[in-house]
């Protein structure tokens, strides 16, 4: 379905746009995005200053839609405005369709080619490889695995209940007291030890 948060400057929904990539800006105190009616290739849409009347904006980039007005993907690419990755939530657009402008070379530790898109000399990095719908499906499948295990194994069932109760307790403690768990401290210590081991050649 067309994304309800994304409308043009005149209030028209995404379904009113022609297929392709459109420049958008998010202006302070406006509950919508200003979207250019002109369509381009992904990473080629322009006209951000005109959309914003050359005023400051909260965020800017491109939205790409199909023939039915469905949001396919979006980015923070603009020649005028520089939208920081951590501020992308201000658009109200889904993170699983966000392609962030990637400065510098591709991360050599990231071997998944689907995470990167090179277009017109611009390197973009996909925020999430798994869509919200796919994530929910995997979560339901995992829940089924856990239920089956707990049904057949009493110890697993009891351990699972203890873990859920302990997690709820810690979430409540963080909210009430800013509680720092010893588990997180131990995890940080282990990560630091691993890093020291790699820096020292691993040992053995």
C-alpha positions in Angstrom: 0.0 0.0 0.0 1.2 3.6 -0.5 3.0 4.9 2.6 0.6 7.2 4.5 3.3 9.5 5.8 4.5 10.4 2.3 2.5 13.1 0.5 3.4 15.9 -1.8 3.4 19.6 -1.0 -0.3 19.8 -2.2 -1.4 16.9 0.0 -1.5 14.3 -2.8 -0.5 10.7 -1.8 2.3 8.8 -3.4 -0.2 7.1 -5.7 -0.5 10.5 -7.5 3.1 10.4 -8.5 4.4 8.8 -11.7 6.7 5.8 -11.3 10.4 6.7 -10.6 12.5 8.5 -8.1 11.3 11.8 -6.7 13.1 14.4 -4.6 11.6 15.1 -1.2 12.2 17.4 1.8 10.8 17.3 5.4 10.2 20.7 6.7 9.8 21.6 10.4 6.2 21.6 11.7 4.8 20.0 8.5 3.2 16.5 9.0 4.1 15.5 5.5 6.9 15.3 3.0 7.1 17.8 0.1 7.7 15.6 -2.9 8.6 16.7 -6.4 6.2 15.5 -9.2 9.2 15.1 -11.6 10.5 11.5 -11.9 14.1 10.5 -12.4 16.3 7.5 -12.1 17.2 6.5 -8.5 20.1 8.8 -7.3 19.3 11.3 -10.0 16.4 13.3 -8.6 17.0 17.0 -7.9 15.2 20.2 -7.0 15.5 20.0 -3.2 16.1 23.8 -2.7 13.0 24.6 -4.7 10.8 22.2 -2.7 12.0 23.8 0.5 11.9 27.4 -0.9 15.6 27.4 -0.1 14.9 27.2 3.6 16.5 24.8 6.1 14.9 21.3 6.3 14.9 18.4 8.8 15.7 15.9 6.1 16.0 15.5 2.3 16.5 12.7 -0.2 14.6 10.7 -2.8 11.6 8.4 -2.7 11.1 5.8 -5.5 7.6 4.5 -6.2 6.1 2.0 -8.6 3.1 2.4 -10.9 0.7 1.9 -8.0 2.4 4.4 -5.8 4.0 1.8 -3.5 7.2 3.0 -1.9 10.1 0.8 -3.2 13.1 2.5 -1.6 14.3 5.9 -0.5 17.6 7.5 0.3 19.2 10.6 1.9 20.9 11.8 -1.3 20.7 15.6 -2.0 23.2 18.0 -3.4 22.1 20.8 -1.1 21.1 19.2 2.2 23.1 16.6 4.1 20.8 14.3 6.0 22.6 12.4 8.8 21.8 8.7 9.0 20.7 8.9 12.6 18.1 11.5 11.8 16.4 9.5 9.1 13.5 8.7 11.5 12.3 12.3 11.0 10.9 11.4 7.6 8.5 8.8 9.0 9.5 6.4 6.2 10.2 2.7 6.8 13.8 1.9 7.7 13.7 -1.5 5.8 13.5 0.5 2.5 16.2 3.0 3.4 19.4 3.2 1.4 21.9 5.5 3.1 24.6 7.5 1.3 27.8 5.7 2.1 31.0 7.8 2.4 34.3 6.1 1.9 35.0 2.6 0.6 32.7 -0.3 1.1 33.2 -2.1 4.4 35.4 -5.1 3.6 33.9 -7.1 6.5 30.5 -6.8 5.0 30.4 -9.6 2.4 26.7 -9.3 1.5 26.6 -7.7 -2.0 22.9 -7.0 -1.6 23.7 -4.4 1.1 25.4 -2.0 -1.4 24.2 -0.3 -4.5 26.5 1.7 -6.8 24.6 4.1 -9.0 25.9 6.9 -11.1 29.1 7.0 -9.1 27.3 7.1 -5.7 27.6 4.3 -3.2 24.6 3.6 -1.0 24.3 1.1 1.9 21.0 -0.6 2.6 20.0 -0.2 6.2 18.2 -3.5 6.6 18.5 -6.6 4.4 15.4 -8.2 5.9 12.2 -6.4 5.3 9.7 -5.8 8.2 7.4 -8.4 6.8 10.2 -11.0 6.4 11.5 -10.2 9.9 8.0 -10.8 11.4 7.8 -14.1 9.5 11.2 -15.2 10.9 10.1 -14.1 14.4 7.0 -16.2 14.2 9.0 -19.2 13.0 11.4 -18.9 15.9 8.5 -18.6 18.3 7.2 -21.9 16.9 10.6 -23.5 17.4 10.8 -22.3 21.0 7.2 -23.5 21.8 8.0 -26.9 20.3 11.2 -27.2 22.4 9.5 -26.1 25.6 6.6 -28.4 25.0 8.9 -31.4 24.7 11.5 -30.4 27.3 10.5 -29.4 30.8 13.9 -28.0 31.7 13.9 -25.9 28.5 10.4 -24.6 29.4 11.4 -23.7 32.9 14.6 -22.0 31.7 12.7 -20.1 29.1 10.2 -18.8 31.7 13.1 -17.7 33.9 14.7 -15.8 31.1 11.5 -14.0 30.1 10.9 -13.0 33.8 14.6 -11.8 34.2 14.4 -9.8 30.9 11.2 -8.1 32.0 12.7 -7.3 35.4 15.9 -5.8 33.9 13.8 -3.7 31.4 11.8 -2.4 34.4 15.0 -1.7 36.3 16.5 0.3 33.4 13.4 2.4 33.2 13.3 3.0 36.9 16.9 3.3 38.0 19.1 3.4 34.9 20.2 0.0 36.0 23.4 -1.4 34.4 23.4 -5.2 34.4 26.5 -7.2 35.3 25.7 -9.2 32.2 26.3 -6.2 30.0 29.5 -5.4 31.9 30.7 -9.0 31.4 29.9 -8.8 27.7 31.9 -5.6 27.3 34.8 -7.2 29.2 34.7 -10.3 26.9 34.6 -8.1 23.8 37.5 -6.1 25.1 39.5 -9.3 25.8 38.7 -10.6 22.3 39.9 -7.4 20.7 43.1 -7.5 22.8 43.7 -11.1 21.7 43.3 -10.3 18.1 45.6 -7.3 18.4 48.2 -9.5 20.1 48.1 -12.3 17.4 45.6 -14.5 19.2 48.1 -16.3 21.5 48.0 -20.1 22.2 
